[in-house]
Amino acid sequence: MSRGARAAALAVAVALLAACSVVPTSGPIEQGPVVDSGESTQFIRVIAAPPSAGADPEAIVRGFLEANASLEEDHAIARQYLTSEAADAWDAAASTGVYDPASVRVNDRGGEVRVRLSVVAELLADGTLANLETPEQRTLVFPVSRVRQADGPPQWRISSAPPGTVISSTDLRRAYRPYWAGFMSRRIDVLVPDGRLVPVVGPSLPTALTELVLGGPSGWLAPAVRTGVPAGTTLALAAVPVENGVALVELSAEALSATDTQRRDLAAQLTWTLTQLPEVSAVRLLVAGEEFAVPGSLAPYTRTTFQPMAPDALSRGASGTLQPPSYVLVGEELIRVTDVARTALPVRAEGARSLRGLAISLDERRAASAAGDGTGVWLLPLDRTTTTREVPAAEVTDLSFDIDGALWFVDDGGLRRVGPDGAAESVPIDAEGLPPLRNARLARDGARIALVAGGRSYVAAVHRSEGQLVVARPVPTDTIVLDVSAIAWRDATALDLIGRLGDTGAQALRMSVANGQVAPLGVPMEPIELAAAPSSVSLVAAADERILTNVGLQWRDRGPGRAVAYPG
């Protein structure tokens, strides 16, 4: 089956299951974890079935694999497929591999069952989803034996299970929910969302998210962010209760060693992280029952308290409005487009009519575009504070401004940076085997960059090493989008891109940075590049030099233009 057919079959199966479900009217009442009712985190809980009587070895192994996604009571259902000795010995927490369900091949060899599957990602212990560069083919061997039953004939059971669990990509979305933990950018005082997957069973969500913040950033992001959590700080209580919308976070005594800046950062991190939940509107911090004071702020803390640190605080452009203007190259003019006006700015650069690609600085003081043949970059003034300047290059394929007003561009597969003073330098990328770059877009938090190399998309940390900015540890964003040709930050937690899903043609897609989940935005005609920004429509520049705007899954003509960009 194709990916599209499998997705359609899954949707039909889910609908049928929903139609056939029955609401129980009896049984014990138990308190469960708080569930976020927000649309972005709705889930279908995995309900695994125990072994059926008379099941053959292949059915037992398939049932065990399906039960791996049921996390209740330390995989209690999955352990029922094992002999008692194997159940005691199985280390389910050793690792979690995520596999493509269409790749599974099962072979019963008599006395053992071999399973071959394609692992596409690893779910790390901190909830970070680590997508693999290329799928890893694994063979799992399950010895089986008959086990005498007290109340019936012997039944087949698995006598030895490999350490760790494997879970299908489909069940991953049922067993875990995407959230983020907030950490502070090292380059500027804004929060950087660190995407994690949280089990649907276990501690309440307020408790789980608090522990993610206290546990620190994920490995790939760590060089680019800081945390206000003093070393050794933990939850003093085992839970974070929520009373009348206020989450009560009681920290251990180590928190008292925090400086004033750390106190502010710690409060901002926990407040923004916990208020993702619809039941949390504010946060109080306590140590030994006493208020954990944050200089200049009054408890309880809300997002408004720390609004300047919002993940998308720098996305409003120079005007400060929620919807920044877009910019379009038309002929020899650069057009500034708002809801109420279109303002034409002449482009005074050699070969202005053939310039391609566009980037706008966050302060809207400078624009940049590449020469038609890619052998140079033009820095263009948008006000009187800067002048036109050309930077020689070999083959430019993408441009992006950072939070310092410096221009980054992909040149001949590498990455270069031109500072506000005009000095150009190469930007090292700490990655082995990364194909030549095609695209590079800086996030508006200064800590991350989205890359396209070899037709695949990546995110990486941006940080200083020995006084120089470097790009560290690019990680794949997903496992299914191919031939990516353009990318842009929709907001702090999502990317828009142009790529293919399976056998389809190029289309616009939106991707969660937390879990790589992809949603289609429709198929604009011959898309070349795109632009995105928070609270704004996504835009595409098409091959026929028309700008298209996204409305649901439709794309509408917005007028002429061969390149388009939002600030940053």
N, C-alpha and C positions, 0 to 999 in steps of 0.2 A: 504493500500500500504506500502511496505517497504521503508526505507529511500532511498535506491538506486533507486527504481522505481520512487519515488517522485522527486528525483533530475533529473532523465532522462526526466520525463514529463515536469519539469520546463524548461530544456534546449530546448526541442522541442517547447514549447510554446514561449519562447523568440525568437527562430529562425523564427517561423511563424510570430510573431509580426514584426520582423525586415523586413521580406520579403514583408509584406503588408503595410509598412509605406509609407507615401507620404510626400514629401518635399513641404511646403507651398510656394506659389509664390506671395502672397500679404499679407497685414496687416501691423500694425505699427512695427517699429524697436525699440527695447528697449535694454538698456545695462544691462547685467546680471553679476553675480559674476564670477570671474576668475576660470576656471576649470582646474585642473591638468590633463594633457594628459598622464601622466605616466601609464604604463600598470598595475601597482599594485593598482591603484586607479580609474580605469574606472568604470562607473556605468551606470545603466539604471534608468532614472528618473521616479519617481512615478507620473502617470497622473491619478488622480481620476475623476470619473464621478459623476455628480450631480444626484439627485433622478430622476427616470424616472416616467412619468405620469402613474397612476394606479398601482404603485408598492404596494404589500401587506406588512403587518408589518414585516414579516421575511426578505423580500428583502430590506426594508428600514434599518433594523438593520445591515444586512450584508454589505450593501453599506456604512453605517456609519463606521463600523469597517475598511473596506478597505480604506476609505478616511482619517482615522487617520494618515496614512503614508504620506499624502500630506501636507507639512508644509507651503505652500505659504499663506501669508496674515493671519497668525494666524489660520490655519486650516479652511480657508473660505469655502472650499467645504464640509468638514465634518459638519460644522454648518448649511448647507442647509438641512440636514436631521433632524434637530431639529426644534421645534416650536420657534418662535421669542423669547419668554421668556426663554426657555431652552438654546437657542444659546447665549443669553446675560449672563446667569448664569454659563455656563460650563467653568470650570477652566482647560483648556487643559494642562497647564504647571505644574500642581500639581505633576505629576509623569509620567513616561513612562515605561510601562511593555512590555516585549518582549515575545511573545507566539509562541508555536509550531503550525503552521497552520493546521497540521493533527489532532490536538486535539479538534478543534472547534465543539461544538454541540449546535444547536439552537432549541429552543422550544417555539412555539407561543401558549400562554395560553389564548389568547383572552383578550385584554386590556393591556397586557404586554408581552414582549418577553424576555426570559431568555437565556443567552449565557454562556455555560460552556467551559472553555479553560484552558490550562496548561501553566502557565507563567514560563519561564526558565531563565529569566534575568531581571534586571532593568537597564535602561539607566539613569544615574545620570545627574544632571543639568550641570556638568562640562564636559560631554562627556565621562565619565568613564563607561564602560560596566561592571556591576556587575553580574556575573553569579551566579545563586542560587545553593546551595549544592544539593538540590533535587527539581524537578519541583513543583510549587505551584498551586494547583487546585483552580480556582476562578470561582464564578458565578456572572455574571453581569446582573442586572435587568434593563430593559428599558420599562417604561410605554409608551404607544403609544396612540395617539388620532388623529381624523380627523381634518384637518385645512382647513378652507374655503380659496379658491384661488380667486384672483381678476379676472383671465382670464380663469376660468375653474371650474370643479367640485372639491369638497373637496378631499384632499390627506392625506395619513397617514404620520405622523411625530412623532418623539420621543419627549415626553413631559418632560423628565428628564434624564440627562446623568450623570453617576458617574464621579467624578473629575479625571483628568488625562487622558492620552491616552494609548491605547494598540496597538502594531504594531507587525506584524508577523516577524519571524526571516528572512523570505525571503525578505520582504519589507524593513527590517532594512538595508540590504546590498544595497538596491536601494536608500534609502533616506539619508544615511550617508556614509562618506568616512573615512577610518582609517588614522590617522596621529599621530605624537607624539610631545609632548612638552619636551624640554630638561631641566634637572636640574642637579646639581652637586652632585656627590657622597660625603657623609660625610667622607668617609674613604680614598679617593684618588681623585686627580684632574682630573676626567674624567666625561663626561656627561652620564646621565642615561636617556634613552628614557621612557617617561611616556605616554603610549598609550591612545589615545582619539578618539572618533567618532565625526566628524564635519558634520553638515547638508549640503546638496547639495544646499540649498537655504539660503539666509541671507547675512551677510557681506562677502566681498571678502575673499579668503583663506589667503592672507597675514595678513589681519586685524584679522581674527578669530584665527590664530595661535599665533599672537602676544598677543592677549588677554588671551590665554591659559597660556602662559609663565608668564604674569603679574599676573594672578590669582593664581599661586602657584600650587604645586604638588597635586595629588589625595590623598585621605585620607589614603589608605593602604600603599602608598610609602613614605609619608611625613616623618616618623621617620628616614629614611635612606638617605635622600638627603637634600641639602641646595639650596638656591636661592640667586642670586646677586641682586634681585629686592628689593630696600628699601620699607618699609611699606608705603602704600598709593599711590605708583606710578601707574599712569594710562596713557593711551594714551591721549596726549594733543589734538589731532585731532581725528575725528571719523573714520579715515581710514588710511591705510598704502599703499600709492601709490607706484608703481614700475615704475621706469624710466630707460630705457636702461639696464635692468637687475639688477638695484640697488633698494632695498626696503628702503624707507625713513621712519624711525620710529621716530616720535616726541613724547617725553615723558614729563610728567608733572614735575614741579619743584622739587617734592620729590626725583627724581632720583639724584639730586645734592648732597644729603647727603651720597651717596655711598662711601665707602672706596675704595682704589685702587684695593684691591682684589675683592670687589663686582663689581666694574666697569668691570674688566676683566671677571668675571663670567657672568654678565649680557650680555655683548657683545657676549660672546661665546654661551650662551644659545639661544639668539635671532638669531645669525648667523646660527648655526647648525639647528635650528628649521625651519627658513624661507627658507633656501636653500634646503629643501626637495622638494620645488616647482620648476618645470623646468624653470619657468620664472624669478626666483630669483637666481642670482649668487653672489651677495654681499649685504651688509647691511650698511647703515649709521644711526647713532644715533644722534638725535638732542634734545636740550632743549631750548625752547624759540627762536628757529631759529639758535642757535649756536651749533657747534660741541660738542658732548658729548665725552670728551677725555678719552681714555683708555691708561694709562701709558705703554710705550713700544710697542704700536701697532699703525699703521697708518690706517686711514679710507680711503675708505670703507673697511669693514672687509669681508673676505672670509673664507671658511673652512680651507684653508691653513694657515691663520693667527692663528687659534686655533687648528691646527692639533694634538698637543700633548693631547688635551682634547677630541678627537674623541671617540664616544661610544665604538668602537672596537679597541682603541689604544693599549690595552694590549694583543691583540689576535695574535700578530706576533711571539711570542716565542722568545727565546734567540737569534736566528739568525737575527731577525728584518725583515724577509722577509714577503711578503703578504701571502704566503702559508706556514704555520708552518709544521714541520714534524709530522708524525703519529708514534705511538709506538705500537708494537704488541708482545704479549707473545707467544713464540713458544718453546715447550719443557722446557729446563732450561735456555733459553736465552730471553732477551728483545731486540727486533729488532727496531732500529731507521730507519724509511723509509722516504727518500726524493725523489725528482724527478730524482736525479742522482745517489743515492747510498743507500745501505742497510747496516747498521752497527750493528753488534751483540755485545751485552753487556751481560756477564755472570751474572746470578742471584744467588748470594751467600746467600741463605736462606734455612732453613730446609724445606723439602718437596717442593722444587722449581717447580718440574714438575706438581704438583697439584694446584699451586696457581691459583686463579680465580679473575676476575675483575681487573681493572687497572685504575690508575690515574697518571697524570704527572703534576708536578708543573709548573707554568707559566715561571719560570726562567730555567726550564729543568735541575735542579740540583738534584731533587728527584723524585722517582716513589713510588707508593704504590700498594700493592695487598693483597688480603685476603687469609688466609689459606684455603685449600680445604674444611675443615669441618666448616669454618666460625668462628672458635674460636680464631682468632687472626688476626692482621694486620701487614704486614711487610713493613717497610719503607726502600726503597732501594736507594743507592747512584747512581747518574748518572755522578758524577765527584768526585774529591778528597776532596771536602769541607764537605761531610757528610759521615756517617757510617751506616751500616745496623743495624736496631733496630726492635724488635718485641713488639707490643702492645697487651696485652691480651684482648679478647672480648668474647661475648656470642654467637652472631649470626650475622655476618656481611653480608649485602646485597648490599651495594653501597659505593663508595668512590669518593672524590672530593677535590682538593686543592683550597684554597682561595688566595686572592691577597697578603697576608702576608707570604705565603709559609706554612701555617698551613693545616694539613689534617683534613677534616671532613669525618665522615663515619656513616652510619646507622647501629646501633647495637641493635638487639632485639627490633626493632620498634621505638627506640629513636635515638637521634642525639648526637654524640660526636665529640670533636675537640681535636687534638693533635698539640700543638704549636711547633715552631721550636726548642724550648728547650726540647721537649720530654714530657712536662707535659700534661696529659690528663684531660679533663673536659667535663661534660655534657652541652649541649646547650639547654636552655629553649625554648619552643615553645609556644607563647602566642596564644592559640586557644582552644576553648572548643569543645569537641566532635570529634576532628580530629582522624581518625583511626590510628593504628600503621603505621609508615613509612616503605616504601620499598626502595625508591630512594630519593637521595638529591644531587643536582648539583648546585654549586655556579656559579653565573654569573661573568663575567670577569670585572665587574665594582665595585665589593665589596659591592653593595647595595642590591642585590636580590639573591634569591635562588629558584630553581624549586624543587618541592616536588612531590612524588607520594605516596598516602595513600588510602587504600581501593579501589585500581584500578582506581582512578581518579587523575588528575594532578592539581597542584596548583602553584602559585607564591607567595612569601612573601618577606617582607623587612628584611634586616639584619642591626642591629644597636646596639650601646652600651647603656646599661642601668645600672647605678651604677657600671661602670667599667667592665661589662661583656657583651660579645656579645650575643644577643638574636635574635630569629626569631619571627617576629610580624605579626599577622593578615594574615594568609594564605588565599588567595582568589582563587576560582576555575578558571581555565584557559578557560574552554569551557563547553558545555552541551551535547556533543554527543560522545566523545571518551571514550570507556569503556576498562576495563581490561588492563590499562597501565602497562607495565612491565619494561620499560627503558625510560630514558629521557636525553636530552643533549641540551645545548645552541648552536643553529646554529650560531647566532650572537646576537647583542644587542636587536633585535626586534622579533626574532623568535626562536621557540623550535623545535627540532626533537624528535620524540617519537615512541615507538612501542606500538600499541594498536589495538582495534577493532572498526569498524564503523558498528553499527547495527548487522546483523547476519553474517558478514564476519569474516574470520579468522584474526590472528594477521598480521599486516602490518606496514610498515614504513610510518610516516605521518609528515608533516611540519605544524606548527601552528603559527599564528600571535599572539603575546602577547597582541596586542592592542584590537583585537575584537574576538579572539578565532576561527577565520576562519581557516579551515583545508584543506590542499591539500595533496592528496596521493602521495607517492613516490614509490609505487609499493610493491610487496609482495616478500621479500627475503625468502629463505628457512629456516624455523625454527629459526627465529632471537632470540638471547639471550640478547645481549647488543648492543649499538651503540655509535658512536663518531661523533662529528660535530664541525666545526670551520668556521669562515668567510672565504670566497674566497677559500674554500676547499671542496672536495667531501665528502659526508657523507659515513660512513663506518659502517658495521654491522659484529659482530661476530656471526656465526651460530652454531647450536648445533653440527654439525659434525666437529667442530674445523677448519672451513675455514673462511677467511675474505672476505667479499663481498663489492664491491664499487658501488656507485649509479651513473648511467648514465641515466638521464631522469626518466622513469618509470621502467628501467631495472636494474638488479643487476648482476654484473660480478665478477667472482672469482678472487681474488687478491693474493691468496696463503694461506698457513697454518697459524693458529693462533687461540687461544681460548679466547683472550681478546684484545681489541683495545682502544686507547685513543689518543686525541690531548692534547697539553699543556693547563692546566686550565680546 
